[in-house]
């Protein structure tokens, strides 16, 4: 069969639909959206719809520029009519088909799927924001309830009264997953939320601490991945986890599920890269605390006794030992309390 006949028989719609659906269901497809929303949360203040629109428009432009710099994007440009603002998708896929000698270029065309997913997401958020502002303007209410939290986008219902702390927490921590903790102890959403907020107190969330939980005197800086080790250690020693599930990777999965906005990767990082870097940072910090010939990992209560011999920075330990020891105490107290409640 010659190439011209092959193209004539080529089912553009079927190949595109199947390929795009496969991409959307893939880990890569899911992470593209997760990473975009995570970065958006870091750059846009809750309630600032003007900044949200500016950010989305800039990202739309940047996403297009990045896509057009690829080979696939160059073919895309040739199929886009600037005057009518129309993209000839049929022509695009046929060109890609011809370039690849009559084969559907699934791997090469991933970059198009990625661009389309981001572009559609940005357009959707822009439309939501603009419509939301229009509704509020017509109702003579200031548009201040648009918020992006927890890996999802929420447009709150208009209401003249401020939300309570409990309402804000429910929206931030909706559908908490339990990956590492003992389900016999934390057997309800309320108990899991109590656990989450207990840990949250020892993480520096800046202004968001007040919205979620009272900040502890000493906290980790979540931007320094090695500092998460002290959260890890406190959880480990308080015995609130399922041991076989409590690995560095699963700890990362738990924390990114609960606090997704704290884990920002640069534009070239993928989810697997971020997970690998996090686990490596935890492992490296743990290695600093291995003691003696047996390379025993130092427990929280022994840290100060071994500080000088292990050459751990005094100022650093003052803060992070406080985090680990106090969080361990709080988690142990919470465990005891919940176990008593379960008995009764």
C-alpha distance (Angstrom), angle and dihedral (degrees) to the residues before:
residue distance angle dihedral
X1 . . .
X2 3.82 . .
X3 3.80 121.4 .
X4 3.82 93.9 -107.8
X5 3.81 91.8 55.4
X6 3.80 90.3 44.6
X7 3.82 91.1 54.1
X8 3.80 90.9 48.1
X9 3.80 89.6 56.2
X10 3.80 94.1 41.2
X11 3.80 111.6 118.4
X12 3.81 101.9 -142.5
X13 3.78 95.2 179.4
X14 3.79 96.5 50.5
X15 3.80 96.1 44.9
X16 3.79 92.8 45.9
X17 3.82 94.9 46.0
X18 3.79 94.1 47.5
X19 3.80 93.0 45.2
X20 3.78 94.7 47.2
X21 3.81 93.8 46.2
X22 3.80 90.0 49.6
X23 3.80 89.4 51.4
X24 3.84 93.7 48.5
X25 3.81 90.7 52.8
X26 3.80 93.7 47.1
X27 3.81 123.8 97.8
X28 3.80 89.1 -115.3
X29 3.80 91.8 53.6
X30 3.79 92.6 50.1
X31 3.80 93.3 47.0
X32 3.80 93.8 51.9
X33 3.80 88.8 63.0
X34 3.82 94.1 40.2
X35 3.81 93.5 51.8
X36 3.79 92.6 46.2
X37 3.82 92.9 51.7
X38 3.79 91.5 44.5
X39 3.80 91.7 55.3
X40 3.78 91.1 44.5
X41 3.80 90.3 55.6
X42 3.78 90.3 54.1
X43 3.80 95.0 49.8
X44 3.81 101.9 40.7
X45 3.79 125.0 66.0
X46 3.79 115.4 -135.2
X47 3.81 108.8 -95.4
X48 3.83 96.4 13.7
X49 3.80 100.2 120.9
X50 3.81 93.7 168.8
X51 3.77 91.8 56.9
X52 3.79 89.9 44.2
X53 3.81 91.5 54.8
X54 3.80 92.3 46.5
X55 3.79 91.2 49.3
X56 3.81 93.0 48.6
X57 3.81 93.1 48.4
X58 3.79 91.9 49.1
X59 3.80 90.9 48.2
X60 3.80 90.5 48.9
X61 3.80 89.9 54.8
X62 3.82 93.8 43.2
X63 3.79 92.1 47.9
X64 3.80 91.1 52.8
X65 3.82 92.8 47.6
X66 3.77 91.7 49.9
X67 3.81 91.9 48.2
X68 3.82 94.0 47.0
X69 3.81 89.9 54.4
X70 3.83 89.5 66.6
X71 3.80 126.3 81.0
X72 3.79 90.6 -112.8
X73 3.81 89.7 49.1
X74 3.79 90.9 52.2
X75 3.82 90.1 57.1
X76 3.81 87.9 46.4
X77 3.83 91.0 56.3
X78 3.79 90.5 55.6
X79 3.80 89.8 55.7
X80 3.80 95.8 47.9
X81 3.81 119.7 91.3
X82 3.81 107.6 -150.0
X83 3.81 93.1 -168.1
X84 3.81 94.6 57.1
X85 3.82 95.7 26.2
X86 3.80 88.8 -129.7
X87 3.79 128.8 139.9
X88 3.80 117.3 -150.4
X89 3.78 99.0 -144.3
X90 3.80 93.6 175.5
X91 3.79 91.0 55.8
X92 3.82 91.2 45.4
X93 3.79 94.5 55.1
X94 3.79 92.5 44.0
X95 3.81 90.6 52.6
X96 3.80 90.7 49.7
X97 3.80 88.8 47.1
X98 3.81 92.2 53.0
X99 3.81 93.6 44.6
X100 3.80 89.1 54.5
X101 3.82 93.8 51.2
X102 3.78 97.8 -105.4
X103 3.81 97.6 -43.4
X104 3.79 126.4 118.4
X105 3.84 101.7 -113.1
X106 3.79 97.1 -140.7
X107 3.80 96.8 163.0
X108 3.81 95.1 42.9
X109 3.78 92.8 47.3
X110 3.81 93.8 54.0
X111 3.82 87.4 93.5
X112 3.82 88.9 60.8
X113 3.80 91.7 49.8
X114 3.79 88.7 49.2
X115 3.80 92.5 50.2
X116 3.81 92.0 46.0
X117 3.82 92.1 49.5
X118 3.80 93.0 51.4
X119 3.79 94.5 41.3
X120 3.82 92.0 50.3
X121 3.81 90.6 47.5
X122 3.81 92.6 50.1
X123 3.83 92.2 46.9
X124 3.80 90.3 49.6
X125 3.80 92.5 51.8
X126 3.79 92.4 46.1
X127 3.80 91.6 51.7
X128 3.81 91.1 47.7
X129 3.79 91.9 49.7
X130 3.80 95.7 46.3
X131 3.81 93.0 45.8
X132 3.77 90.4 46.9
X133 3.82 91.4 52.7
X134 3.80 91.5 48.0
X135 3.80 92.1 52.2
X136 3.78 91.4 49.6
X137 3.80 92.5 46.7
X138 3.79 91.2 52.3
X139 3.78 89.5 49.3
X140 3.81 89.8 45.8
X141 3.79 90.7 -121.9
X142 3.78 123.5 133.5
X143 3.80 111.3 -111.0
X144 3.78 101.1 -123.3
X145 3.79 107.0 129.4
X146 3.80 102.6 77.4
X147 3.78 107.1 116.3
X148 3.79 139.1 164.9
X149 3.80 112.9 -148.8
X150 3.76 140.7 156.3
X151 3.80 98.1 7.5
X152 3.79 94.0 -54.0
X153 3.77 139.4 82.7
X154 3.78 120.2 -115.8
X155 3.78 130.9 -174.9
X156 3.77 106.6 -162.9
X157 3.78 120.8 -143.3
X158 3.79 113.8 -101.3
X159 3.75 112.4 -97.6
X160 3.81 129.8 159.0
X161 3.82 93.0 -142.6
X162 3.83 121.5 77.8
X163 3.76 119.6 -110.9
X164 3.76 117.9 -103.3
X165 3.80 121.5 -117.6
X166 3.82 89.4 -108.9
X167 3.82 91.3 54.0
X168 3.80 92.0 49.6
X169 3.80 91.0 48.5
X170 3.80 92.0 49.9
X171 3.80 90.9 54.4
X172 3.78 94.5 45.6
X173 3.79 95.3 45.1
X174 3.79 99.7 35.7
X175 3.83 115.0 146.4
X176 3.79 97.1 8.1
X177 3.79 112.6 -162.5
X178 3.78 123.0 -141.2
X179 3.80 110.9 -145.8
X180 3.81 104.9 151.5
X181 3.81 109.2 13.3
X182 3.81 127.5 97.1
X183 3.81 106.8 -95.0
X184 3.80 91.4 -158.2
X185 3.79 89.1 66.0
X186 3.80 99.2 33.1
X187 3.78 97.9 41.5
X188 3.81 99.4 145.1
X189 3.79 136.5 50.6
X190 3.83 90.3 -114.9
X191 3.81 92.5 55.5
X192 3.79 92.3 46.1
X193 3.80 89.7 49.5
X194 3.82 90.5 51.0
X195 3.81 88.7 52.6
X196 3.80 92.0 47.3
X197 3.81 92.7 50.9
X198 3.80 91.0 47.6
X199 3.81 90.2 57.1
X200 3.80 91.3 39.9
X201 3.82 90.7 62.7
X202 3.79 90.6 67.2
X203 3.81 95.7 51.6
X204 3.79 119.3 83.7
X205 3.81 104.1 -120.9
X206 3.82 93.2 160.6
X207 3.82 109.8 -150.7
X208 3.80 91.6 0.1
X209 3.82 91.5 67.1
X210 3.78 89.4 78.0
X211 3.80 91.4 52.2
X212 3.80 94.5 51.6
X213 3.79 112.0 22.8
X214 3.79 143.4 -22.9
X215 3.79 110.7 -80.0
X216 3.81 117.9 -117.5
X217 3.81 117.5 -126.9
X218 3.81 91.3 -108.0
X219 3.79 123.6 34.6
X220 3.78 139.7 171.2
X221 3.79 120.1 -107.9
X222 3.84 101.2 -121.4
X223 3.81 91.2 -154.7
X224 3.82 88.8 68.3
X225 3.78 102.0 70.4
X226 3.81 93.9 -163.5
X227 3.81 89.7 63.8
X228 3.80 90.4 64.9
X229 3.82 85.3 73.2
X230 3.81 89.5 77.3
X231 3.80 90.3 55.5
X232 3.81 87.9 47.1
X233 3.82 92.0 50.5
X234 3.80 93.8 48.5
X235 3.81 90.9 50.5
X236 3.80 90.8 47.1
X237 3.81 96.2 50.3
X238 3.81 94.4 43.8
X239 3.82 88.5 62.0
X240 3.79 97.8 -134.9
X241 3.81 97.3 130.4
X242 3.79 139.1 79.7
X243 3.81 100.2 -106.4
X244 3.79 97.0 -145.3
X245 3.82 89.9 53.6
X246 3.78 96.7 44.8
X247 3.80 103.6 97.0
X248 3.80 129.5 137.7
X249 3.80 90.3 -105.8
X250 3.81 94.0 48.7
X251 3.80 90.5 46.6
X252 3.81 87.6 55.6
X253 3.81 90.6 48.0
X254 3.81 90.1 51.9
X255 3.79 95.1 48.4
X256 3.82 95.1 44.9
X257 3.80 89.3 50.1
X258 3.79 91.8 52.3
X259 3.82 99.2 35.5
X260 3.84 106.5 22.6
X261 3.81 94.7 157.0
X262 3.82 90.5 63.0
X263 3.79 94.8 62.8
X264 3.79 108.8 73.7
X265 3.75 121.9 170.7
X266 3.78 126.1 -170.8
X267 3.79 118.6 -104.6
X268 3.81 94.1 -91.0
X269 3.81 95.3 50.7
X270 3.78 120.8 99.9
X271 3.79 125.7 -159.2
X272 3.81 92.1 -99.9
X273 3.82 90.5 51.9
X274 3.80 91.3 49.9
X275 3.82 91.3 48.9
X276 3.80 91.7 48.8
X277 3.83 93.1 49.2
X278 3.79 91.9 48.2
X279 3.82 93.5 50.2
X280 3.80 89.9 46.5
X281 3.83 91.2 52.2
X282 3.81 91.7 50.0
X283 3.79 91.0 48.2
X284 3.82 92.2 48.1
X285 3.82 92.5 51.7
X286 3.80 90.8 47.5
X287 3.82 89.6 52.0
X288 3.82 89.8 58.5
X289 3.80 88.4 61.7
X290 3.81 98.0 49.4
X291 3.78 108.5 118.6
X292 3.80 136.1 -160.0
X293 3.78 131.1 -11.9
X294 3.78 92.0 -50.7
X295 3.83 90.4 54.8
X296 3.77 90.9 -131.3
X297 3.81 113.2 -173.4
X298 3.80 108.6 -117.5
X299 3.78 116.2 -116.2
X300 3.80 121.4 -134.3
X301 3.84 93.5 -105.4
X302 3.82 91.4 54.0
X303 3.79 98.6 47.5
X304 3.78 97.8 96.2
X305 3.80 92.4 45.8
X306 3.81 89.8 55.7
X307 3.81 98.7 35.7
X308 3.81 97.1 101.8
X309 3.79 98.1 41.3
X310 3.80 91.1 48.9
X311 3.82 90.5 44.0
X312 3.79 95.1 -127.4
X313 3.81 114.9 170.2
X314 3.81 109.8 -101.7
X315 3.82 97.3 -141.7
X316 3.78 92.1 46.4
X317 3.80 92.4 50.6
X318 3.79 92.9 46.8
X319 3.80 89.8 63.1
X320 3.80 101.4 33.6
X321 3.81 97.0 43.0
X322 3.78 87.1 54.5
X323 3.81 89.8 52.1
X324 3.80 93.6 48.9
X325 3.82 97.6 42.7
X326 3.80 96.6 43.3
X327 3.80 93.8 44.3
X328 3.81 90.2 48.7
X329 3.82 89.3 53.0
X330 3.81 92.8 47.8
X331 3.81 92.7 47.8
X332 3.80 92.1 47.6
X333 3.81 90.5 50.3
X334 3.80 90.9 48.1
X335 3.80 91.0 49.3
X336 3.82 91.9 51.2
X337 3.79 92.2 47.2
X338 3.81 94.4 49.4
X339 3.81 93.0 45.2
X340 3.80 89.4 54.6
X341 3.80 90.1 49.0
X342 3.79 90.4 50.5
X343 3.82 90.8 52.9
X344 3.78 91.4 52.6
